[in-house]
């Protein structure tokens, strides 16, 4: 870093030539690498060195010119067209329907009343751009729904209460009102109005507060309070009218949005991402298609995610915004908070240039619903995210779900490909202990935490002082750390109009007391003494350090840089500004407590962190993220024994050969004493790291640890020498990439984040990168990233290595590929042995011409998911055909049917007894079942009111045809297994007990005998329902014979059966 040559000009001439206010010079390619402390300087340069310097200058000019040409293709001046405003659709007409026969029905008008009161109370209605709701046209609804179904729903306007009740009872969890159709059309149209406004550049984002919800509604089927699928219709509408190619749909309702999934499960242009409660199929809607193993069908495989957005690059983001996962909700029974939904909204705002629309779905606790909607709307309006209270790590079941989802999706998304991460035995034991404590500490009461939204005078503070340009190199005209660095950044911020949008703060020198919190008194006095040194003495003093030059103004400039950051910290903590940038030099993160190093004299970030803790009067939790390409050795050493400061550095390491050379930046350096685990090093072992690599590190490592740490202040050592075109870093991070990294960190610490300039030696790169970060801090929409390549294998290896090291310290890193836990690769097929001999009165079930298929499922309208599945590693297994025995009176059967009050007048309920099959049936063997691509079951809407009939069983034994005598089991409209033998995972794998699809302790063949639960079979939709388990029972192997029965009944094949 020091120059190897001596200038022969006089000091006066040198000062004139290095005037900080002179035109800018290109940076050299002088490298930090390989330069050691105490290097002896030669008296004069030889010819070879002069030629080498000339070549370096040309190379630097070429690299910078290439970068300028690349940036010319980008529209970086967004000031004139930066979108602002959050649209809101809220129409009182949507309250004009309710359940006529059940006043306690959870989906009612009071939901919107509670939301309106909350928004008025917080003054949010006046801050939004109001849009008038409109009705969706039939042609628009037909983008997702069938015309026959829409026409049937339209007729409900003219039905009386009895007729509405009968029709509603043919569906699952639905009521109908004469105004239901009108309001559903208005709800769908409201979302379409926001799509037009967002994609037409009228507003940045929006929220539709509508009812009824929509995400359960299917092609020809009402379901779960839903008539029309608003979000699915909006996605198709955006593609058709606005030529949108890629749509991301995120569904955070606690119930799986099967209607959306089925609409797009074969479509790679729509990425559906659902986070919901499942519980192995026990939670509504009881579908195997809701499990992590379902990833889509055909060309859409991999585009259904049931639990990497940047790889998909959506142009529009739609959210099925249900708030029934909030604490206190009677349906979800989950523990999410309004602040959590604010965080989710903030993360999604980084996609599709901020084109984000939320459409209200569920949420049935009025208070938590109103708070959740309010929190999301605050975030859409640009308010800072509230801090999560004790976020900790994901609970054990969440970790398992995430691990399974990642494993299922890895074949389809290169950004998810990573090295196998296995837990050591010690780590597993520690983890199990933690899990036990977590289970004991689960919240017992639904106390809702109310976010606090700060009132700010200004959003982004800016500190800069031209006097910091007085530090310059007297001997090297092209030294990379030149005064023009901060001048060019400020000039560019002025050019783009960003500087005037910031709140300017005056810089001040750091006091001795502030500097002494991180540096020794000897170091302070030694640097102070340089102010009076002569040129030759300054040269000699600089040579005593590693990569350092000193002039007479160096001390005052370094003092001013540290003090400027302290001033910005004061403004943020006092609420004067929300966040800020410090355009300062010389940089600081290499400065050790007792030595200057690597262009750095005082560690400005470290001094500012200690100052923040001092004025807060407690050990403020501070996160320092260092994305400079060089490891911040000084910062690490200052805080390596302090658990109140979490230091995360991402840097080039190159196996210890990249500056600052040595093993201090290795991933194995984790801190000392009580600070162990609070130093995190992501050590890149090579060049060319770009946006994809840094984003992968953010999502897999930085953010999980950061949220678990839950900082109260975030400081960023913002060196831009990893930027594309930098002569020292050799990496490829774009200005847009830095903007996204900044945005992701803004969700922490109530938005209290400060960026402090460190390195970066290409003047164009650092100017554009700092401008992009400033836009993020100001709340502007994030720019689109160019089509991302997958992370480099070397980057994946470095990230995985750091995760391996830090898993024992951070529970949030324990989401990984699990072996012999809950994956199909470790499952065992277990066959139930007959518990008693076959009785003479038993018989194997056969399929009659009329279609008497015991498809153990629900006796209501057929779910369109009944045979959808894509499960890997399917294996051949032995199966027992079904055998039923008459052993109960028809009176008992009728009582079982009476448990369901939703059966229509013409229906007769019945339940059949299920006994053990004879040995002859158990010995039958079936071929392995293959996944059925795109298979659905849709009953014609005009025939949804068909009768339920009692299944009469012949007492004589019948030998079923091999291809028809099949019965498997599953909860929720799909088979849990490929055949009667059940796959049992983990702790159950060593037993010979078989569990039914609803996880009761009996196989479905003995379901009634073991539980006393009655089953009802419906010939209207060819499904069955267990009342007590509240679950469908289906098996995919019955599809062929079901199709025969469907042909006999309706004269046509089951829709989508091929």
MOMO-V114940 format. One line per field, one symbol per residue. phi: phi as a letter, one per 20 degrees, with the letter a starting at -180 (. if undefined). Layout:
phi=???
This chain:
phi=.efecdeeffgffffffeggefgfdffedgdffnedfmfeeffbfefffffffffffffffffffffffffffdeeeegfdffbodfbdbcfffeebaffdbfeffecffffffffffffgemegfeeeecffceffgfffffcdffffffffffffdeefffffffffeddlccccgegffffffffffffffgffffemfbebabdecbffbfefdgcbfalmddcegffffffffffedlfeccdddddffefefffgffcfddfecedcdcbecllnfegeldffeeffecoclfefnddcdc.gffflfdbddceeedeefgnffefldcfdgfffffffffffedllnfccddfdepcefffgffffffffgfgfnffffffelfldgfgffffffffffffegfdcffefbffddefgfffffffffffffffeffecffeeefddfddfbececcabfffffebefdcfdffedgfgfffffffffgemeffeeefdfebfffgfffffccffffffffffffdeegfffffffffdelccccfeggffffffffffffffgfffenfcebacdecbffcfefegcbfalmdcdegfffffffffffembfgfcdddddgfdfegfffffdfddfecedccdbfdllneegelodfefffecoclfefnddcdedfdremfcgffffffffecffgffffflfdbdddfeedeeffnffdfmdcfegfffffffgffffellneccddfdeocdffffffffffffgfffnfgfffefgfffgffffgfffffffgfegfdcffeeebfddldbcffdfcecdfefebffefeebffceegfnfefejbeecgfffegcfabdflfcfbecdffcdcfbbfffffffffffeedefgeedeacdecdfffffffffccfffdgeemeccceggfdfefeecfeedffefcefgfededbdbaenmbffcfaggdeddlfefeddeddffdleeafffdfffedmeedcddefclbcbeffelbfcbbffegfffffffffedmbffgmed
